Amino acid sequence: MSRSIAIIPARGGSKRIPSKNVIDFCGKPLIAHSIETTQKSGLFDKIHVSTDDPAIANIAAEYGVPVDFMRPSELADDFTPLAPVLRWTLQEYAQQKITFDTVCLMMPCSPLVEANDLKEAHQSFLRSEGLPVISVTEYPVPVEWAYSLDSEGALAPREQGMFASRSQDLKAHYYDIGAFYFYNTEQVLDEAFVGGGRMFPYILPRHRAIDIDEPQDIAFAELIYRGLYGSND
């Protein structure tokens, strides 16, 4: 019988938004939204909040997912990628004779993701023949119209001559919004695993594709959340 785990990585350190994972977001800690969405999906045999912070662990327990083991400090600094964190978590459970076939990396800073998003993405994963499924959204304007800044601070077009093209004539492009990912356990346990490669998308609408990373993201996400759901669930 196939078993699945959702891992929510939530270390205590955060530079741009201090204590980001536990700040109030529309009446509850930010991470609580991801926990509840994951619970409501009904997809997972285990939900594990991977943290080094007792305050985050206490919130996880309060919302029904006690932390089975804390993340070590060497996997909780600013430079640690998520692949080793996922791999270490699976190995810790394996030492307890608990194994899983599917891993969902559920990020704690996308409070507008809904349980149905996870359900539909999981169905895509089951059809993907082992390829990962990741959450993306469409760029709001064609990437061919993008600018960067040159050495003098002036705008430099990404692609010369593309501004004469109509948007409806250009191919849609998508970007990873950092909300959630579905993987086979074998992929995650591979020491060479770093993410990327060939993947299938789950396309979120742009108004819900918000990753809270900067202070300004909080106010923007709260406006949309309250418009969709009211101040609380």
HUHUNOR-V823947 format. One record per run of one state. SS is the DSSP state (alpha for helix, beta for strand, coil for the rest). FROM is the first residue (numbers start at 0). LEN is the number of residues. If there is no record, write none. Layout:
ss->SS from->FROM len->LEN
ss->SS from->FROM len->LEN
This chain:
ss->coil from->0 len->3
ss->beta from->3 len->6
ss->coil from->9 len->10
ss->alpha from->19 len->3
ss->coil from->22 len->1
ss->beta from->23 len->2
ss->coil from->25 len->2
ss->beta from->27 len->2
ss->alpha from->29 len->12
ss->coil from->41 len->4
ss->beta from->45 len->5
ss->coil from->50 len->3
ss->alpha from->53 len->9
ss->coil from->62 len->10
ss->alpha from->72 len->3
ss->coil from->75 len->6
ss->alpha from->81 len->14
ss->coil from->95 len->6
ss->beta from->101 len->5
ss->coil from->106 len->8
ss->alpha from->114 len->13
ss->coil from->127 len->4
ss->beta from->131 len->7
ss->coil from->138 len->4
ss->alpha from->142 len->3
ss->coil from->145 len->1
ss->beta from->146 len->3
ss->coil from->149 len->5
ss->beta from->154 len->3
ss->coil from->157 len->9
ss->alpha from->166 len->3
ss->coil from->169 len->4
ss->beta from->173 len->11
ss->alpha from->184 len->5
ss->coil from->189 len->9
ss->beta from->198 len->5
ss->coil from->203 len->2
ss->alpha from->205 len->3
ss->coil from->208 len->6
ss->alpha from->214 len->15
ss->coil from->229 len->4
